[in-house]
Amino acid sequence: MNRAPQPDAHGPPGERQRLHVAIQGTVQGVGFRPFVYRLATTLHLPGWVLNSLQGVTIEVEGDAAALAAFVHGLEHDKPALATIHSLQTTMLDPVGFTAFEIRHSDSEAGVAGALILPDLATCPDCLREVLDPHDRRYRYPFTNCTNCGPRFSIIQGLPYDRPQTTMRGFTMCEACTREYEDPLDRRFHAQPNACPTCGPHLELWSPPPVPLPAPFSVPLEGPAISRPAVVATHDAALRLAAQALREGRILALKGLGGFHLLVDARDEAAVRRLRERKRREEKPLALMMPSLEHARQACEIGAEEERLLLSPQCPILLLRRRPGADIAPAVAPGNPCLGVMLPYTPLHHLLLGDLGFAVVATSGNLSDEPICTDEHEALARLHGLADLFLVHNRPIARHMDDSVVRLIAGRPMMLRRARGYAPLPVPLPWERRHPAGTLALGAHLKNATALALGQSAFLSQHIGDLETAQALEAFRRVSRELPELYGVQPDRVVCDEHPDYLSTQHAHASGLPVVTVQHHVAHLLSCMAENELSEPVLGFSWDGSGYGGDGTLWGGEVLLADGGVRRVAHFRLFRLPGGDRAIKEPRRAALGVLYELYGDAACDMDVAPVRDFAPPELGVLRQMLSQSVNTPRTSSVGRLFDAVASLIGLRQQAAFEGQAAMELEYALDGIETEEAYPLDRGLSSPRGASGLESPRSLDWRPLIEALLADVHAGMPAPLISARFHNALAQVIVDLAQHFGQEKIALSGGCFQNKFLSERVITLARRAGLRPYWHQNVPPNDGGIALGQLVYAVRYAP
């Protein structure tokens, strides 16, 4: 559950904020609105509450402490018959409420019955039954009720009734039927309701060539993969799977929205074996801990983080690891943080409870492929990777990765939006009606799609990078199923301007009218929509790169939204020798930066990136740069991060996207300094009549020169990193003041950087500005579809 931040985390002490709360669950007809009225008035919070088609929507205004108390009261003092499935908060600017009122129900047409809840973690009542030896659901791994369990991952059509789910093949027994038909039972109309008598069951498979009888009659395709052997079924399968993990074996586990690959997180050799087989060299692996207490032993956990871990959304949360934590170094090499989640299905609770130690729980796929959802497909795709397969016979309608969240300035920031959150809608804030039928297809990396329906945007689950045939097929399937699920026939599609993005090509091949949106404009509009920002807004869209439309790669953009969106500044361009290869080789970005400064002499400099190239390779790059061959020019801040990480010797070649920037952030751990490198704001040019006609060029050359001087002087990397981050943060404040804009929006993958974002927020508030950043939609390309949708409904003809 997405809870309100701690009292001191909203902003300056005493500042009035507006809290938007969207609640789904059993919250209508149970006295919930009068309860909210009493709670709000007791806390002297003006605002309103109404019953909406999605549940209950509330807005209140007050200071941080009162808002935090309000959310606490919603959760802990609600009416006895009320059940909260999902509570999502968003901090917004105040609008000046003077009293609290109960408003008439929202009768907006167009979305009636359309709300589909996300999959939710096991509730306390179901967990208690699962662990009770005297309960008929003792150790039953598919226990659920109306308060928890699968939703989005099993639904195949609306209305949400059992025949429209993947549970339609399981006929309820008499006991389950009584629960399902009893209005007083918490399993009343719980569509996935099941028990050991009538529901799905487990099997433990050993992949071929073990010569045992086949378990299922389902034929398997492909000549190389024959039938698996059934090692055990039901609870015995679960216990044997636990034993295999104790022995250091790799287990493929079919869970709620797809497969995980599990291995003992304490076992260095086992984790390394998993990395080798999965072809995932260094990217951090997620962990599942048996309990909050286990998580506390490995990580520092604050109050807000604890609430997120225990919430029905139960995301992977980035937490600061404790020294000496009993976790293998190979889980997250050189990383001060761990990605941690708690068990969120009875199956996970039982398995982790039997083990009593943390496991790696990474997506069941090869790198760049979508997560496996079908056991037979998994047997083929994960063959040679997993030692055993713990599977079940409840089909998964659509894949669902684990969501990933990080706290930024005390608020949760979504980094990957999937289980627990998708497909909850995001309100589209402006007055103009938002026609149904507009489908946004997102970007190429971290793809997600979005559908306009009523005055809301329904975002799909995370799909991933469209780098493989499997990923592209998943994208096509989601793009088709999202409108179908809501009964909408798209009449136009929105996509990125980049002609090589597969999502863009899919849009143009659809036969529908196409609206294209510049990548960084979409980033800005995504952030504005989430924060309900009215124009004018000065936006900082900083990421790896995006198609600029002018022959360059954008990525360090300053955009002004004011009746349209236009570029008012950008970082000085530099060349990327080899183009996309620079993403995996930060030393190439560094060489491009040096070449911009020193010309051909850059290739003879005694600095880390130049030394890292073999002479023949350096010779080729020198020729490419001098002849401007395959050396696209970019303003990317993401590549500037790479260049700095390379120049100070942190990272020359990256094993995954963003690794160098991440290590540069982690390098400044514990450093506190206000010092910043010089960065020419490009503000000396005469201003035109409007003062905003020509984009300013933010010249990083003084910054790099000063940085190189520090490198040669032996300055420690943490201090260099801090000065670099501080320079970037300060330039945002300076530009906002120069352009006379109070509201600044931060979007793009660079703002996943906790230090950078929090530094900007601090400096901006100190200067009297109002910074806004992402909360429930990722700042990275996972939020692009929302921005595309906003552009189409707000600006496009």
N, C-alpha and C positions, 0 to 999 in steps of 0.2 A: 504494500500500500504506500502510495506516495504521500508522505506526511509533511506537515509544515515544518520549516526549519526551526532551529532553536531561537529563543527570543533575541539573542544578540546577533543573529545571522541575517536578518532581513535588510539591514541598512543602518544608518546612523541612529543612535539611541533616541527614542521619542518620535521618530519619523512615522507619520501616518502612512499606511499601506492598505491596498485593497486585496483581499484574499478571495479568489474564486475557487469554489469547491464543487466538484461533480461527484455525486455518490450514486453508485448502482447497488442494488440489493433489494431486500424486503424493507422498503422505506416508504411505501404508500399504503394508506389505510391502517396504519399502526400508531397514529398520533405523532408522526415524526415532525411535521411542520410546526405544530404547537410547541413541541420540545425544543426545536431550533429557535423559535421565537423567545422562549423563556431563557434559553442559554445565552442568546445574543444580548437580550435586554439586561440580564443579570451582569454581563460583562461590559455593558454600556457600548455595545458595538452596533452602529447603525448599518442598515443594508436591507437585504430581502432574501426570501426563500420561496421557491415554487416547485410544484410537481412538474416535471418535464417528461417527455417521452423516454428519456434515458434513465429516469429515476428521480433524484432530487438535485436541484442546483441552488447554490447559495452564494451570495456575495456579502461580505462584511468589511468594514473599514475600522482600523484602529492601529495601535502601536504593536510592536513585535510581541511583547509579553502577552497582551490580551488576545492576539490572534493565535498564538501557540496554545493558550489556555482554552480557546474556543475549539480548536481541533482536538485537543485532548478530551474535552467534554463530549464532542461528537462521538468519539470512539468508545469512551468508557462509561458515559452516563445515558446512552441512548435508551429509548423505550424497550421494555422487556421483549416485545415481539419483533423488534426491528433487527435486521441483520444487514451488515454492511459487507458487500462482496468486494467493492472497489471504491476507494476514496482517492481522488486525484486533486491536487492543489496546484494553483498557479498564482504567483505574486504579481500584482498589477499596480498601476498608478491609481491613486484615489480619484474619485469623481465627485466627492462632496455629499455623500449620503448624510441625512440629518436625523432620520429615525429608522426603526426597523419595521418592515411590513411583510405580511404574508400575501404574496401576489397570486393572481389567478393562474391556473395551470397553463402551461405552454401548450397551445393547440396547433403549433405550426404543422402544416401538412407536409407530407413527403417523406417523413422518416418514421411514420407509425410502424411499430413492430420491427423496425430495421435494426435496432440495437442488438449487437451480438457481443456477449461478454467474452473476455479473454479467458484463457485457462488460469485457474487459481490454485494456489497451494493448499495442501490438506489442512482442513480446519481442526481445532482442538478436539471437537466431539468425535470426529471420525478417527483421529489418531488414538484417542482413548479407547475406542472400540477395537481397533487393530491390535493394540497392545494388551487387551484384556483376555486372558485365557478362557473366561467364561462367556465371552461374547461370540455370537455365531459368525462374526467377521474376524475372528482372531487370526492374525497374520495373513489376512486376505489383501493382496497388494493392489486391488482395484476398487477399494472402498472409496465412496464419495457421497455427497449429499447436495442439496441445493446451495450450500454455502461454499462448496469447493469442487475441485476436480476439473475434468476436461470440458471445454466448450468449443472454442474456435478450432481446435485441432480435430474435432470429430464431426462438426456440422457440415452437411452437404447441401443444405438448402433451407429456406425459410418457409413456413414458420419453424421455430426450433422445437420440433417434436421428435420423439424417438425414431419414427420411421425415416426422418430426414437426417439421421446421424449414422455413424458407422456402428452403433450399438443395435441396429435393427435386426441383426442376425442372432441376437441373444434374446430368447423369450424369458421374461421374468418368472421366477418361481412364485408360489402362493405367498410366501412371506414378503418377498420384495414387492409383489403386486399390491399387497395390503398397505405397505408403506407408501407406495407411489400414489395410491388413490385416497389416502387419508389426509384431509386438509390440515389436520393438527400435527402431522408428522413432518419432520424436517426433510424428509425425502419425497414430500408431495411434489409430484411432477418433476422429480430429478431425473432428467433423461438418461444419464449414464448409470443409473442405479443398478447395482449388481451385487452378487454375493458368491461364495464358493460353490453354491449349488447350481447357479444359472449363468454366471458371468464368465469373463475371459480367464484364462489360466496361463501359467508360465511353462516354458520348456527351456532346458539348457541344451544347446546344440554344440556339437563338436564338428568343425568343418571337415569336408572330405580331405584326405581319403580314408578316414576311419571306417572300417567295413562293418557298419551296423545298419539295422533296418531304417528305412526312411520314415519320418514321423508324419508327414502330411501327404495328401494326395495331389497337392498343387504341383504341377510340372515345373521344373526349373529349366530355364533357357541357357544356352551357351554350352559349347562342347567341353570347356575346361572345368566347369563346376558341376559336380554331380550332387546327389542328395546328401544332406547332413545326417549325422548320427544324433539320436536323442540320448543324451547322457542321463537326464532325469527330468521329471515334471513336477509341477505344483511347488509346494514348499521345499521339497528335496532339491529342486533345481536352484532355488534361491540360496539354500545353505551350501550347496556345492560351488556355486558361483563365488560366494564369500571365501570359501576355502581356496579357490583358485587365485583370488586376489591376494590372499595371505602368502601364497607361494610365489608371488611376483609375476603372475601371468596377466596378460592383457585381455580384458573382458569387453566385448561389445554388448551394450545394454540398450534394449528398446524401451524407451521411456514414454513421456507424454507426447512430445511433438517430434520425436525422431530418436536417432541412436546417439549414445555417448560412447566414448572409449574410456574405460576406467583402468587405473593401475594404482598400486600402493604409492601414495605421494611421498612416503619416507624412503622408498627404495630407489636409490640413485641409478642403479643398473637397469631397473625396470623402466624408469622414466626415460632414460636414454634410449632404451630399446624401442619404446613407443615413439619417441621423436624420430628415430631412424626410419621406422616403418611408415610413419605418417608423413615423412618428408617435411618435417617442421623443425628446422634446425635450432632456432633460438627464441621464437616468439613465445611469450609467457603462456603457460597452460592454466586453465581454470581449475579451482579446487572445490570439492564438496566436503564440508566438515560434518561430522555426526551431530554436532549440537553447537549452540551459541558458546557454551563453555569451552569447547575445543577451539572454536574460532578465536576466542579471547586469548587462549594460550599462544596462538600463532601471530595474532595481529592486535594492533591498537584499535579499539572500537569505541566511538563516542555514542552519545544518546541517539542522535539522528540515524547514525549508521546501524545501531541495534534495531531501531524500529524498521528500517528498510529490510534488514536481513530477515526479520520475523514477519514481514508483511505478506499478504496473500499474493503479491506479485513476485516476491522472493527472487530478486535479480542477482546476478553476479555483481558484487560490489568491490571496487578497488579499495583495498585497505593497506595501511602501513604495516609491514611485517615487523615482528619483534625479533631482536637479536637472539640467536640460539633456538629459534623455532624449529621444531622437529619436522622440517620439510626439506626434501632433497634439493640441492642447489640447482639441479637441472630443470626444476619446475619453472623458475623465472630467473635465468642467469643474470646476475648483476643488477637486479631490479629491487628497489626498496619496497615495492608494493606487491601484494598478492591479490589475485582475483578470486573472491570467496563467495560461495553460496551455501545455503543450508538445504537439507532434503525437502523436496516440495511435492512428492507423491508418497503414498504408503509404501510403494516398492522401494523408493530411495530411503525412506525412514527405516524400513526393515533391514535392508542391506547394510546401511551405514551403522545401524544399531548393532547388528551382528559383528561387524568389523571392529568398531570402536576406534578407528583411526581415519585420518583424512585420505581421500583418494583424488587423484587427478580425474577430472570429468570434462574431457574435451570433446568437441563435436565429432560425431561418427562420420568422418569423411577423410578424403585425401585433401591436401592443400588446394584451395581455390575451387573445390567442388561443393555443391550443396549437401546438407546433412541428409543421411539415409533415413527413410521412413518405413520402408517395407523390409521384412526380415529376409525375404528371398533376394531382393535387390541388395541388401546389406551383405548377404553371404557372398555375392559375386563381387561387389565393389570393395568390400573390406577383407576379401580373401587374402591370406598371407599377412594381414595386419593384426587381426584379433586371434587370440588362441581359442576363445570360447565365445558363444553367442547366447546371452540370456534374452529370450524373445517371448512375446505373447501374441495372442490371436485377436486382439482388438485393433482393427485397422486404423491408421492415422490418415485423416482426410487431407491434411496439408502440413508441410514441415513447419517447425517452430523452434528456432534457436533460443538459447537463453538470452535474456536481456542483460545489458551491461550498464552500470550506473556508477558515476563518480560524484562525490560532493565537491562543488565549486562555490566558494563564498557561502558555505552553509546550506546551500540548496542542492537537491539532487539534479544532476545533469545526465540526461540519457546519452549514452555513447552508442548503444545498439538497442533498437526498439523491437521487441519481439514478444516472447512469452510473458504473460501477465499484463501487458499493455496493449498490444495489437489485438483487435482492430478498433479500440476505443477512439471516438472521433475527437478532432480538434476544432473548436469553433472558428468559423471564418467571421471576423469581427465587424466588417463594414456594413453599411446600411444596404448597399446594392444587393439585390437578390442574386443568389448564386445558383445558376441553372444546373440541374442534375444532368449528367451525361458527359461531363468533362472528366477525362481520365488523364492523369499525369504519369509519365513513365519513368521519371527519375534519371539518375546518372548512370555511369558505367561501373563505378566502384561503389560498394556498400549500397547496392540498389534497393530501393523500395518504391512502390507505386502508391498513388493516392487517387481517391474518387470524390468528386463534389456531389453532395447529396443534401438537399435542404440548405441550411446555412452552416453546414459542417463539412469538414474534410475527413474522410475515412482513410487512414493510412494502413497500408498492408504491413505484414510482418517483414522483417529484414530478409532480403533475398540473397544479397552478397555480391561479389565481384563477377561480372559477366565475362569471365576469362575462359570458361570451359563449355563444352557442349551441354553438360549436365546443368550448369548454372543458367545457360541461356534457355534451356527447356523449362527450368523452374520459373524463370522470369516470364516466359510466354504463358505458362499455366496460371500464374498468379494474376497476370494482366487480364486474362480471360475470366478467371473465376471471381475476382473481386466485384466487377459489375454484375455478373450473373447472380452472385449471392444476394445482392441487394435489388435484383430485378430491374437493373438499369441497362439500357442499350446506349453505349457511348456514341455521341454524335460529333465529337472532336477529341483529338489527343494533343497533349502538350509534351514537349521533349526539350532536351538540351540542344544548343546550336551546333555542338561538335558533330561533324558529319560521320566520323568514324565510330562513335559510340553505337554499340549494337542496339541499345534502347532507342536511339534516334532513327536508326535504319528500320527498326520494327515499326516506329510511328509512321514513317513515310511509306512503308509497305502495307499499312493497314487499310488504305483506301478512304480514310476519313480525313476531313480537314485537319491540318496540322498547325499548331502554334509553337514556335520555337522561342526559347528563353535563354538569354546568356547565363552561364553557369553561376557567376558571382552575384548577379541580380537576383537569381532564385535563392541563393544563400541569404541575402539581406531580407527578402520578402518573407522567407520562412521565419526568421527571427522576429520580424515585425508582427506577423500574424499571431505568433505564439504569445507575444507580450501585448497584443491589442494596441499597437502603436499607431497613432495618427501622424500624418506628415506635418512638418518636415522632420526627417531623421537622417543623421549622418551615419552611414554604415561602413564597417570595416570588414571586408570579406577576404580573409587570408587563408590560403590553403596550399596544396601542392601545386596544382595547375588546372586551368580550364581554358577552353577554346575562347579566344578573345575576339575573333572575327576581324582582326586587323593584321593578321599574319604573325601575331605574337601569342605567347602563352601567358595568360593572366594568372594572378595568384597573390598579389599584394595590392588590393584595390580599395580605394576610398570612394564610396558612392553616395550621392545625395538623392534621397527619395523626397520629391516635392512636386506632386502632380505628374510624376514620371520618375524614372531613375536614370541618373547620368553619372558618368565617371568624372570625379573632380581631382583625383590624385592617384598616383600609383608609385610603386618603388621603381627605382632606376633599373632599366633592363640589363640583363647580362646573358651570355650565351651558355647553352647546355650542350657540350660536345657529346654527340651520340644520341641526343634527344631523350627518349624514354629510358635509355640505359642509365641515365643520371639518377633515376629514382632509386636504383639498386646500388649505385656507386656514388656516394656523397663526394668522393674525391673529384669526380667530374664537375659537379657544381662548384666546388672550390676552385678548380682550374679555370672555369668560366669566369668566376668572380675576379681571380687574379689577372686573367687576360684583359678584362675590362679596365683594370687599373694600370697594368704595366705592359700590355701588349705582348709581343713575342718573348720578351724577357721573362715573363711569368713561368715559362717552361724550364727555365734554368735556375729557378729560385730554390734555396735550401729550406724548404718547408715540408711538413708531413705529407700532404697529398701528392706533391710532385715526386717526393722520394718513393712513394708507394707504387708508382708506375714503373714497369719494366721499360728500359730505353726504347725498344722498338715500338711499344705501345704509345709511349709519350711522343715519339716521332710522328706517328699517324695522327694523334690528336692535335699536335702543333700544326700539321698541314691542314687538318679540317678547320681549325680556328682561323688560320691565316687566309684560307680560301672561302670561309663561310659556307662550308659544306656540311650538311646534317648537324647544324648547330643552331637550333631555334632559339630565339631571344625570349626571355621570360622576365616577368616582374614578381615571380613567386617568392613569398615569404617562407613557404615550406622548404624550398630549395635553398634559401638563404640560411635557414636553420641547418640544413645538411652541410652547407659550405663551412659554416662556423665549427660544427662538430668535427669536420675533417681537418680544418686548419689547426685546431688545438689538439689534434691527435686522438680524438675519442673514437671515431668510426670512419673507416675508408670504404668499406663495402657493407651493405645492409642485407640482412637475411629476410627482412620483411619491411613493408611500407611504414615509414615514420620512425624506424628504429633509431636513426641518428638524432632526430629531434627529441625523441623520448629520452635518450641518454644525456642529451644536453640539458634537458630539464632536471633530470635526476642528479646531474653533476653539481647543481647548486644547492643541494640538500644541506640545510643548516646555515647557509650564508645569509647574513643580513647586512645589506649595504644600500645606500641611496645612490651610489655612484653609477653613472651611465656613460656609455660611449657617445661621442658626438655623431649626430645624424642630421644632415642638411635637409630641412623641411621643404626646400624648394619654394619658399614663400617670398623670395626677393623679387620675383618677376612682377612687373607692373600689373595691377588688376584691371580688367576690362570694365565696361560700364556696369555689368552685373557683378563683377568681381569673381565670377565662377565659370567663365567661358572655357578656359583651356585647362586640361588636367595638369596638376603640378607633379613634378618628378621628385620623389623622395630619394635623395642621393645617399647611399650607404657607403660611399668610398671613404669618407673621414672615419666612419666606424671601423671598417676593415683595416685601415692604416693604423689606427690606434690599437686595435686588437692584435695586429701582427707585431707591433712594438712590444706589447705585453708578453706575447708568446716568446719573442726573442729574449726578453728580460727574465724569462722563467716564471712569469706570473702563474699561480696555480689555476687549473682549469675551473674550479668552482667559482672563483672570483670573476674570471673572464665571462663565464656563462651568466653570472648575475648582472654584470655591466651590460651585456648584450640584451638580456631580457628587459632590463630597466629602460634601455634606449627605445626599444619597440613600444613599451607601455607609455613612455613620455610623449612619443610622437603622436599618439592617438589623442592625448589631451591637448597638445599644442594645436593640432589640426582642428579639433572641435572648437577651440577658442578662436582660431583664425577665421573659420567659416561662420562663426557666430551661432553654432548649433548646440543646444543644451542636451538633446537626446541623441545618444550614440548607441548603435547596435553592433554587437560582436558576433560574427558568424564565420564558419569555415573551420576546417580541421585544426588549424593552429590554436584555436581557443579551447581545444580539449586539454591544452597545457594549463594545469592548475595554477602554477606560479604566474604565468603571463596574464591569465584572466583576472586573478585576484589582485595582481599589481595594478592592472588597468582600472579595475573597480575602485580600488583604494585611492589612486591618484585622481580619478575622475570625480569622485565624491568630494575629495579634498578641494577640488577646483570648482565645486558647485555645479557639476554636470550630472546628468542622469544616465548611468550606464544600464544597458539591458543585454541579457545573454540567454542562451537556450536553457530550457528546463525539461520539458516532456518530449521534445523532438531533437534528434541529434544535431549538433553543429556541423558535423561532417556531411558527406554526400548522402547519408541516410536521411537527411532532412530536405534534400533538394526537391523531391516531388511536391512537398507542401508549398514551397516557394513557387514552383512552376504553376501549381493550381491557382495560387493567389494572383499571379501575373495574368493568367487567362481570364479569371472572372473579374479582375479589377481594371486591367489596362488594355487587354486585347479587344478588338472590335467585336 
